[in-house]
């Protein structure tokens, strides 16, 4: 039987629940990730080397404008209608952080698909995609996002790209080889949730993004969602992160004021 990669759409559709060997692998990787995050959060901004975002300064925000094609408009409309504002703001910040990180790394990607995946990546945490509760929320979200984009005229290849980015975003790392759009959704969400790679984005740009899309007590609300998910699906990635690896603590210690 073909071995599936944790977090892919195929793997999540199989069950989205971790087998024993997968739990051990993910636990070891998460321990390493936690140590790296603690080191990053403790590093002073002045000690990091200059990068492309420093040179662009606030002009980098010109690249954060949404594509506003049919798919992007459908995703944005659905996000605003189906999600609480604190979650929709998180989705917009995910798009902003991912765009800035892509700019800094000179990555090429499909902006419409990336934007759509960002705006809908946590739809599975809402009452509009809450069933079945024992399923990984990323699969519920991927399914709902697929329906939204299909109605907007997306091709099956486009739908698969967005759905896979959504199911993969909960992984600790998503390589560029797994899809640049998926890589950037995970990077943007990781920065917003736990501060991952935050040292790459100058403070001036961080303040501008946060001013445009306020956090609205994000840490408290998101931790409540993660607690519920860990209880209803304890063998999911969320269950492992929350119950064994201090995910809620990492969220609370992210370098953002609420």
C-alpha positions in Angstrom: 0.0 0.0 0.0 1.3 3.4 -1.0 2.7 5.4 2.0 0.8 8.7 2.3 2.4 12.0 3.5 0.9 13.4 6.7 -1.4 16.3 6.0 -2.0 15.8 2.3 -5.5 15.8 1.0 -5.3 12.0 0.4 -4.0 11.3 3.9 -6.6 13.6 5.5 -9.4 11.9 3.5 -8.2 8.5 4.7 -9.0 9.5 8.2 -6.9 12.5 9.2 -6.0 10.6 12.4 -2.4 9.8 13.3 -1.1 6.2 13.5 1.3 5.3 16.3 4.4 5.7 14.1 3.1 9.0 12.7 2.5 10.3 16.3 6.1 9.5 17.2 7.5 11.1 14.1 5.4 14.2 14.6 6.2 14.4 18.3 10.0 14.4 17.7 9.6 17.0 14.9 7.4 19.1 17.2 9.9 19.1 20.1 12.6 20.4 17.7 10.2 23.0 16.3 9.3 24.2 19.8 12.9 24.8 20.6 13.4 26.8 17.4 10.4 28.9 18.1 11.5 29.7 21.6 14.9 30.8 20.2 13.3 32.9 17.5 10.9 34.7 19.9 13.8 35.5 22.2 16.0 36.9 19.5 16.2 40.8 19.4 15.1 42.3 16.1 18.2 44.3 15.8 20.4 41.2 15.7 19.0 39.8 12.4 20.6 40.4 9.1 19.0 42.9 6.6 16.8 41.4 3.9 14.7 42.3 0.9 11.8 43.5 3.0 14.0 45.9 4.9 15.1 47.4 1.6 11.6 47.7 0.3 10.3 49.0 3.6 6.5 49.9 3.5 6.6 49.6 -0.3 6.5 45.8 0.3 2.8 46.3 1.2 2.1 47.1 -2.5 2.5 43.3 -3.1 -0.1 42.4 -0.5 -3.0 43.7 -2.6 -5.5 40.8 -3.4 -5.8 39.6 -7.0 -9.6 40.3 -7.0 -10.4 37.8 -9.8 -13.5 35.6 -9.7 -12.1 33.0 -7.3 -10.5 35.6 -4.9 -13.8 37.5 -4.8 -15.8 34.3 -4.0 -13.3 33.3 -1.3 -13.3 36.7 0.3 -17.1 37.0 0.2 -17.5 33.5 1.8 -14.9 34.3 4.5 -16.7 37.5 5.5 -20.1 35.8 5.5 -19.3 32.5 7.1 -16.6 33.3 9.7 -16.4 35.5 12.8 -14.4 38.7 12.2 -11.5 37.6 14.5 -11.0 34.5 12.3 -11.4 36.4 9.0 -8.8 38.9 10.1 -6.4 36.0 10.9 -7.0 34.8 7.3 -6.2 38.2 5.9 -3.0 38.4 8.0 -2.1 34.9 6.9 -2.2 36.2 3.3 -0.2 39.3 4.2 2.5 37.4 6.1 2.7 34.7 3.4 3.0 37.3 0.6 5.8 39.1 2.4 7.7 35.9 3.1 7.3 35.0 -0.6 8.7 38.4 -1.6 11.6 38.0 0.7 12.4 34.5 -0.7 11.6 35.5 -4.3 9.0 32.7 -4.7 6.7 32.5 -7.7 3.1 31.3 -7.1 -0.5 31.5 -8.2 -1.7 34.6 -6.3 -5.4 33.8 -6.8 -5.1 30.2 -5.4 -2.9 31.3 -2.6 -5.3 34.1 -1.6 -8.3 31.7 -1.8 -6.6 29.1 0.4 -5.6 31.8 3.0 -9.1 33.2 3.3 -10.7 29.8 3.7 -8.0 27.8 5.4 -9.8 27.7 8.8 -13.4 27.5 7.6 -13.5 24.1 9.3 -13.4 25.8 12.7 -16.8 27.5 12.1 -20.4 26.3 12.5 -20.7 26.3 8.8 -18.3 23.4 8.4 -18.5 21.7 11.8 -19.6 18.2 10.8 -18.5 15.5 11.4 -16.9 16.8 14.6 -14.6 13.8 14.9 -13.0 14.6 11.5 -9.9 16.9 11.2 -11.1 20.5 10.9 -8.8 21.0 7.9 -10.7 18.4 5.9 -14.0 19.9 6.8 -12.6 23.3 5.7 -11.1 21.9 2.5 -14.4 20.3 1.6 -16.3 23.6 2.2 -13.8 25.6 0.3 -13.9 23.2 -2.6 -17.7 23.7 -2.8 -17.3 27.5 -2.8 -14.7 27.6 -5.5 -16.5 25.0 -7.6 -19.5 27.2 -7.7 -17.3 30.1 -8.7 -16.1 28.2 -11.7 -12.7 26.8 -10.5 -11.2 23.9 -12.3 -10.6 20.6 -10.5 -6.9 21.2 -10.6 -7.4 24.6 -8.9 -9.7 23.2 -6.3 -7.3 20.4 -5.5 -4.4 23.0 -5.1 -6.5 25.0 -2.6 -7.8 22.0 -0.7 -4.4 20.5 -0.3 -3.0 23.8 0.9 -5.7 23.8 3.6 -5.2 20.3 4.8 -1.4 20.7 4.8 -1.3 24.0 6.7 -1.6 22.3 10.1 1.7 20.6 9.5 4.8 21.8 11.3 6.6 22.4 8.0 5.4 22.4 4.4 8.1 22.3 1.8 8.0 24.3 -1.5 8.1 21.0 -3.3 4.6 20.2 -1.8 3.3 23.3 -3.6 4.4 26.9 -3.2 0.9 28.0 -2.4 0.6 25.3 0.4 4.1 26.3 1.7 3.1 30.0 1.9 -0.3 29.3 3.6 1.5 27.3 6.3 4.2 29.9 6.6 1.7 32.8 6.9 -0.5 31.0 9.4 2.5 29.8 11.4 3.7 33.4 11.7 0.3 34.7 12.8 -0.4 31.9 15.3 3.0 31.2 17.0 5.4 33.8 15.5 7.2 31.4 13.3 9.6 33.2 10.9 8.5 36.5 12.4 12.1 37.8 12.6 12.0 37.9 8.7 9.4 40.7 8.7 10.5 44.2 9.8 8.6 45.7 12.8 7.4 48.5 10.5 5.6 46.0 8.2 4.3 44.0 11.1 2.7 47.1 12.6 1.2 48.1 9.3 -0.4 44.6 8.8 -1.7 44.5 12.3 -3.2 48.0 12.0 -5.1 47.0 8.9 -6.2 43.6 10.2 -6.4 43.9 14.0 -6.0 40.7 16.0 -9.3 41.1 18.0 -8.3 38.9 20.9 -7.2 36.2 18.5 -5.1 34.2 21.0 -8.1 33.6 23.3 -10.5 32.7 20.6 -8.2 30.5 18.7 -7.1 28.6 21.8 -10.7 27.9 22.6 -11.1 26.4 19.1 -8.0 24.3 19.5 -9.2 23.0 22.8 -12.5 21.8 21.3 -10.7 20.2 18.4 -8.3 18.4 20.6 -11.2 17.0 22.7 -13.4 15.9 19.8 -10.5 14.5 17.6 -7.7 13.5 20.1 -5.8 11.5 17.5 -5.6 14.3 15.0 -2.7 16.6 14.6 -4.4 19.3 16.7 -5.0 16.7 19.4 -1.3 15.8 19.5 -0.2 19.5 19.5 -2.5 20.5 22.3 -2.4 17.5 24.5 1.2 16.6 24.3 3.3 19.5 22.9 2.1 22.7 24.6 0.5 24.2 21.5 -1.8 26.5 23.5 1.2 27.8 25.4 3.0 28.6 22.2 0.0 30.5 20.9 -0.2 32.6 24.1 3.5 33.4 23.9 3.4 34.5 20.2 5.1 37.9 20.0 1.9 39.9 19.3 -0.1 42.1 21.7 -3.8 41.4 21.7 
